Amino acid sequence: MARRKKLYEGKAKILYEGTEPGTIVQYFKDDATAFNAEKKDVIDGKGVLNNRLSEFFMKGLTQLGIPNHFIKRLNMREQLVRAAEIVPLEIIVRNVAAGSMAKRLGMEEGTPLPRPIVEFSYKDDSLGDPLVPEEYIAAFGWASQQEMDEIVSMALRVNDYLSGVMYGVGIKLVDFKIEMGRVYEGDFPRLIVADEISPDSCRLWDIETGQKLDKDVFRRDLGNLTDAYTEVARRLGVMPSNVTHTPTKPTLIN
């Protein structure tokens, strides 16, 4: 499709002016970053896989009545989404101790948590996206207490959905992060799930072997990232099981 005005370029996506008022075209790049962009690379096919996987998950949320920004996929790298005022928070849901949580609390990675834990971090790469308590969020006006309660409720519903879907294909959902946006109906804001849901934003471990199928493969130099994401897509039926993956050009169902 013809390019429109570029609105924003992040580490993994570019946002363009949408084809209709109130819409945005979200383009998925092949760029991979870790440790607040201290580690960078270009991974062939990553953007295609994340576009298709995020489409799959957002459609699943829609079927469950969980509001989100997804409208439709435009092509292999782009999707049309609803424009939203992004809440400046990352919402992290943890089912198993891993990553920064395990390090912060001195826990063995892989320790199951007694219940899902929801954390908030302030979206600012220059600060390292620091964890923030609800008192900060309310005091600085990033979200009201009512919105925070709704965010937690929606995040746990997303967790239930993703955990079930992943368990059904032999994958453990260790943790994930999402973003929320506000859309306005008259003067009244409504929260929706925004940004993306993909292996870039989740920790996914094979239930039987513990093999990592997420961005930790890139962070920790554990193998080919596109192969890991392709395996997730294959198990979910986003790409056919009889396809032999070639790193430069993943073959996906149209």
N, C-alpha and C positions, 0 to 999 in steps of 0.2 A: 504494500500500500504506500501511497505517497506520504513522505515524511511531513509532519507538521512541526510546530514550534516545540523545541526542547524545553521542558519545564524544570527538569532536575536530573542529575546523574549521580548515582550512588555506587557502592562497591560492586553490586551484583546486577543492578537494573538501571535502565534509563526510562524516564517518564516523558511522554510527549502529549501535546494537546490532543484531546480526543476528537473523534469524528462527529460527535454531537455535543451540545452544551451539557456540562455537568459530567463529562466522561474523560477518561485518561487512557492512553495507550501505554501499556507496561511492557517494555522490551527486556528480555532476560539475556544477560551477557554470559560469556564463557569465563569471565574473570573469577578467580578464586582468591580469597583473602583470609587471613587468620591473624590473631593477636593484634586486633585493631589495625589491620592492613600493614603490619610489619613484615608479614610473609605474604608474597603475592605470586600468582602464576596465571596462565591462561590454559584452561582445561577444555580441549575440544569436545563439543557436544553437551557440556554441562548446562548451558542455557536452555537448550531444547528439552532436555530431561526435566529441568526444574519447571519450565512452562507447563509441560504436560502433567507432571505430578501435582503442581499447585492447582491446576484446573480440576484434576480428579478429586482432590480433597475439598476444594471450595464447593464443588457440585454436591459432594456428600453433606457438607454443612447445610446447604440450601434445602436438601431433601429432609433434613431434620428440623428445619425451621430456625436455624441459627443464622442471623443476618450477616452478610458479608458483601464485599465490594465487587465480586466477580460478575461480569455480564456474559461474555462469550470469548472463546479463543478466536483470534484472527488468522493466525498462521503458526508455524512451528516455533516461533520465538516471541510472538506478541499476543497479548490478550487485552480486551477492552474491559475496563473496570470503572466503577463509579467513583467520581471525585469525592474526597472526604477530607475533613480537617483532622490531621493525624494527632492523636494524643501523644505528647512527648515522652512516652514510657514504653519500655519493652516489658511484656508480661511473660514471665518464665514459670512453667509448670514442671515440677520434678516428681518423678515416681521412684527413682533410684538415685542414690548418691553417686555423682560423677562430676568430672570437670572441676570448675571453680568451687562448687559446694564441698566436694570431697576434700579438696585442698584446704579450704577455709576452715573447716570443722575437724580436720584430721581424721576423716572417715576413710575406710577402705572403699575404693571405687567398686561399685557393683552392689553395695549394701542396700537392700530394699528399704524404703521409707515406710513408717507406720501408716501414712496416708499421703495423698498428693499434697505437695506444698507449693503455694503460689507466691512468687517474689516479683517485686517491681524494680526495674532499673531505669535511671534517667538517660534518655537517648542523647548522648553526646560523646562522639568518638574521641574527641580531644581529652576527655576526662576518663575514658575507659568505661563508659556506660555504668557508672557506679550504682550499686544497690541503694535504694532509698526507702525509708519507712512511710507508712500512710500519712503520718503527721506532716512530713515534708511536702507530700503531694497536695494535701489540702491547704497547707499554709501558703504555698507558692502558686496555687490556683491551677495546677496542671490537670486536676480532675476533682470533682466534688466527692463527698463521702458516698452519696447515692450512686454516682458513676463508678466509684471503686467497688462498691458492693456488686453492681451489675457486671463489671469487668471480671471479678473473681468468679461469679456464677457462670458467665459465658465461657471463661477459660476452662473451668472444670467440665463443662458440657463438651467442649472441644476435646479435652483430654479423654473423656469417656469414649467419644467417637473414634479418635485416632488409636487409642489403646486397643479397642475391639477390632478395628480393621487390621491393624498390624499383627495382633495375636493370631488372627485367622490365617495369616500367611507366614507364620513362624518367626515373627520379628517382635522384639521387646521394645516398647516405647519408653526409653529411659527418661528423657525430658524433651521439652520443646519451648520455643518462644514465639509469640505472636505480637502483632500490633493492633491497636484499635483506632478507628476513626469516627468522627462525628459527621452525620448528615442531618440536614435540617428539614423538617416538615413544618413549614410556617416558621414560627419563632422557637419551635421545640426541637432540641437536638436528640438524635437517636444514635446509639452506638452500634457499629458494625465491625466485624473482623476485616482487617485490611492487610496490605503488603503481600505476603506469600506464606504458604505452608509447603515446605519441601525438605529434602535431606540437608539443605544448607542450614535450616533452622530447627532441626530435630537431632536428637541422638537416637540411633537405631541399632540394636544389637541382635544378631541371630540368636534365637532362643536356645538352640542346641549347642552351638559352638562358641558363642560370644563374639563372633566376628563382627567388626564394626562396619556399618553400611551407611555412614554419614560423613560429615566434613572432618571428623577426627582422622579419617584416612589421610587427608591432606595435612592437617595440623601436625600429625605425629609421623608422617612419612611411612604409612602402613601399606601402600600399594597404589593402584590406579583408581582415582576418584570416580571417573566416568564408569568404570566397571562396577563399582559399589552402587552408584545411583541406578545403573541399568538393572542390576539385580533386584533392587526395590521395585522398579517399574515393571519388571518381568513378573514378579510374584503378585503384584496388584492387578495384573492384566492390562496395564497401560501399554505394554508392548508384547508381541507374541512370544510364546515360550520357545519356539523353534528357531528364533533368530540368533545367529552367531554375531556377537557384538564386535564391531570395529570401532576403535576409539575415536576416529575422526568424523564418523557419520552414523550416529545411532539410528536404527530403523524403527519407527513408531507407527502405531495405528492412526490413520487419519480420522 
